[in-house]
């Protein structure tokens, strides 16, 4: 994702930082072995033996991935501090960024697209759906200094991509699409996607470079791809029915929901059951 940067982390020297890094590095070996078994099954092994080994490797990968997330969160001050947005290392930009996105959609529904654009010195004349999305992006992107801001804005791009797909090419459909998002469960799904990608972006920018140095470019790419897939799979698999249809995302209730939902996502990604 291009998120690796040379930097000194806010939490450098914190014991859990090293543990998170070690857990990411420990993923490379079992991932390489698993890829080898899938691509070139050893003729000396039976299918049952291969399946058994694949299960062991899958469990090891899952354990180390959860450990990496858990130690990353602990290094940033713990789950409560991170999910509340009070940690400078991880959490604040995420809560602010997705809060701005949800608030923008709520305001467009309540004020109308034209009214919302006018408040920002914009007009609807000549605008495409892409232009409208760019205004939403500018509204939601955070300007909090540091790598937390980078992770939040990169995660926001993933959510923006999904929004663009839903909007299509007809700008007249913007208000109806926004209304359906805000009044249904899809906005919650986008929030969950955001937080999953936000955590992945932190892991990538914090440990990609070190992993590449230790294991090589191919191992780094394979490892980060597996981490991303594991995160997104956990986020999708562990969704459950919280009624969000009547939440006003532009007010305190929206902010509170986002923080509670972030805490739930962190709980899942750390390896705890939903």
C-alpha positions in Angstrom: 0.0 0.0 0.0 3.0 2.3 0.1 2.6 3.0 3.8 6.1 2.3 4.9 8.0 5.3 6.2 11.3 5.9 7.9 10.3 7.3 11.2 10.7 7.2 14.9 7.4 5.8 16.4 5.8 7.7 19.2 5.9 4.6 21.3 9.5 3.5 20.4 11.1 1.8 23.4 7.8 0.6 24.8 8.1 -3.2 25.3 5.0 -4.0 23.4 6.3 -2.2 20.3 9.1 -4.8 20.0 6.6 -7.6 20.6 4.4 -6.4 17.9 7.3 -6.2 15.5 8.4 -9.7 16.4 4.9 -11.0 15.8 4.8 -9.5 12.3 8.2 -11.0 11.5 7.2 -14.4 12.8 4.4 -14.5 10.2 6.8 -14.7 7.3 8.0 -18.2 7.8 4.6 -20.0 8.1 3.2 -17.9 5.3 6.0 -19.0 3.0 5.6 -22.6 4.0 1.8 -22.5 3.5 2.2 -20.9 0.0 4.7 -23.6 -0.9 2.3 -26.4 0.2 -0.5 -24.9 -1.8 1.5 -24.2 -5.0 3.9 -27.2 -5.0 2.5 -30.0 -2.8 5.4 -32.4 -1.8 4.9 -35.8 -3.5 6.2 -37.5 -0.4 3.2 -36.3 1.6 -0.4 -37.6 1.5 -3.2 -35.1 1.0 -4.2 -35.8 4.7 -0.7 -35.0 5.9 -0.6 -31.8 3.8 -4.1 -30.7 5.1 -3.0 -31.3 8.7 0.2 -29.2 8.2 -1.8 -26.5 6.5 -4.2 -26.3 9.5 -1.2 -26.0 11.9 0.3 -23.2 9.8 -3.1 -21.4 9.5 -3.4 -21.5 13.3 0.1 -20.2 13.7 -0.5 -17.3 11.3 -3.8 -16.4 13.0 -2.1 -16.4 16.4 0.8 -14.2 15.3 -1.4 -11.8 13.5 -3.7 -11.3 16.5 -0.6 -11.0 18.7 0.8 -8.2 16.4 -2.5 -6.2 16.7 -2.7 -6.8 20.4 0.8 -5.6 21.1 0.5 -2.6 18.8 -2.6 -1.5 20.6 -1.0 -2.1 24.0 2.1 -0.1 22.9 -0.2 2.8 22.1 -1.8 2.9 25.5 -4.3 0.0 25.5 -7.7 -0.6 23.9 -9.7 1.9 25.9 -7.3 4.7 25.2 -7.0 3.9 21.5 -10.7 3.4 20.9 -11.6 6.6 22.7 -9.2 8.6 20.5 -7.1 9.8 23.4 -3.9 8.0 22.3 -1.6 10.2 20.2 0.1 7.2 18.6 -3.0 5.4 17.4 -6.7 6.1 17.5 -7.2 9.9 17.5 -7.0 10.4 13.7 -9.1 7.3 13.1 -12.0 8.4 15.3 -11.9 12.0 13.8 -11.6 10.8 10.2 -14.5 8.3 10.1 -16.5 10.7 12.3 -16.1 13.4 9.7 -17.1 11.0 6.9 -20.3 9.8 8.7 -21.2 13.4 9.7 -20.8 14.6 6.1 -23.3 11.9 4.9 -25.7 12.8 7.7 -25.6 16.5 6.8 -26.1 15.9 3.1 -29.2 13.9 3.9 -30.6 16.5 6.4 -29.6 19.7 4.5 -29.7 18.4 0.9 -26.7 18.2 -1.3 -27.1 21.7 -2.7 -27.4 23.2 0.8 -24.4 21.2 2.1 -22.2 22.3 -0.8 -23.2 26.0 -0.4 -22.1 25.9 3.2 -18.7 25.0 1.9 -18.6 27.7 -0.8 -19.4 25.2 -3.5 -22.2 24.9 -6.1 -23.7 21.8 -7.7 -23.5 23.3 -11.2 -21.3 21.2 -13.4 -20.3 18.8 -10.7 -19.9 15.1 -11.2 -20.3 12.4 -8.5 -16.5 12.4 -8.4 -16.4 16.1 -7.7 -18.9 15.7 -4.8 -16.8 12.8 -3.4 -13.8 15.1 -3.5 -15.6 17.7 -1.3 -16.6 14.9 1.1 -13.0 13.7 1.1 -11.7 17.2 1.9 -14.2 17.5 4.7 -13.4 14.1 6.3 -9.6 14.0 5.9 -7.8 14.8 9.1 -4.9 17.2 9.6 -3.6 15.7 12.8 0.1 15.6 12.6 2.1 12.4 12.3 1.7 8.9 11.0 -1.7 8.4 12.7 -3.0 10.9 10.2 -1.4 9.0 7.3 -3.1 5.8 8.4 -6.5 7.4 8.8 -6.4 9.1 5.5 -5.3 6.0 3.7 -8.1 4.0 5.3 -10.5 6.7 4.4 -9.6 6.3 0.7 -10.8 2.6 0.9 -14.1 3.9 2.3 -14.3 6.6 -0.4 -13.7 4.0 -3.1 -16.7 2.0 -1.8 -18.8 5.2 -1.7 -17.9 6.1 -5.3 -19.0 2.6 -6.5 -22.4 3.1 -4.8 -22.9 6.6 -6.3 -22.2 5.6 -9.9 -22.1 8.3 -12.5 -25.4 10.1 -11.9 -25.1 13.1 -9.5 -28.9 13.2 -9.2 -28.7 9.9 -7.2 -26.3 11.3 -4.6 -29.0 12.2 -2.0 -30.9 8.9 -2.3 -27.7 6.9 -2.0 -26.7 8.9 1.1 -30.1 8.5 2.6 -30.0 4.7 2.1 -26.5 4.6 3.7 -27.5 6.7 6.7 -30.8 4.9 7.4 -29.5 1.4 6.9 -26.7 -0.9 8.0 -24.3 -0.1 5.2 -22.8 2.9 6.9 -21.9 0.7 9.9 -20.2 -1.7 7.4 -18.2 1.2 6.0 -17.2 2.2 9.5 -16.0 -1.3 10.2 -14.1 -1.4 6.9 -12.4 1.9 7.8 -11.2 0.7 11.2 -10.0 -2.6 9.7 -8.0 -0.8 7.1 -6.8 1.8 9.6 -5.2 -0.9 11.8 -3.7 -2.6 8.7 -2.2 0.8 7.6 -0.6 1.2 11.0 0.9 -2.2 10.9 2.2 -1.7 7.3 3.7 1.7 7.9 5.3 0.7 11.2 6.7 -2.7 10.3 6.8 -3.1 6.5 10.3 -1.6 6.1 11.8 -3.7 8.9 10.2 -6.9 7.6 11.5 -6.2 4.1 15.0 -5.7 5.4 14.8 -9.0 7.4 13.0 -11.3 5.1 13.1 -9.7 1.6 10.6 -7.9 -0.6 8.6 -11.0 -1.6 8.2 -12.2 1.9 7.2 -8.7 3.0 4.5 -8.4 0.3 3.1 -11.9 1.0 3.0 -11.2 4.8 1.3 -7.9 4.5 -1.2 -9.3 2.0 -2.1 -12.1 4.4 -2.5 -9.6 7.3 -4.8 -7.5 5.3 -6.9 -10.5 4.2 -7.1 -11.7 7.8 -8.2 -8.3 9.1 -10.9 -7.8 6.5 -12.1 -11.3 6.9 -12.4 -10.9 10.7 -14.2 -7.6 10.3 -16.8 -9.1 7.9 -17.2 -12.4 9.7 -17.8 -10.8 13.1 -20.4 -8.2 12.2 -23.6 -8.4 14.2 -26.9 -6.6 14.5 -26.6 -3.3 16.3 -29.4 -1.0 15.2 -27.8 2.1 13.8 -30.7 3.3 11.7 -31.8 6.2 14.0 -28.4 7.5 14.9 -27.6 11.2 14.1 -24.0 10.8 13.0 -23.4 14.6 13.2 -24.1 14.6 17.0 -22.8 13.1 20.2 -24.6 9.8 19.6 -22.7 9.3 16.4 -19.4 10.0 18.0 -20.2 7.6 20.9 -21.2 4.8 18.5 -18.0 5.2 16.5 -15.9 4.9 19.6 -17.8 1.9 20.9 -17.6 0.2 17.5 -13.9 0.9 17.2 -13.4 -0.8 20.6 -15.4 -3.8 19.3 -13.3 -4.0 16.2 -10.1 -3.9 18.2 -11.4 -6.6 20.5 -12.0 -8.8 17.5 -8.6 -8.1 15.8 -6.8 -8.8 19.0 -8.1 -12.3 18.8 -10.9 -12.2 21.3 -14.3 -13.6 20.4 -17.1 -11.3 19.3 
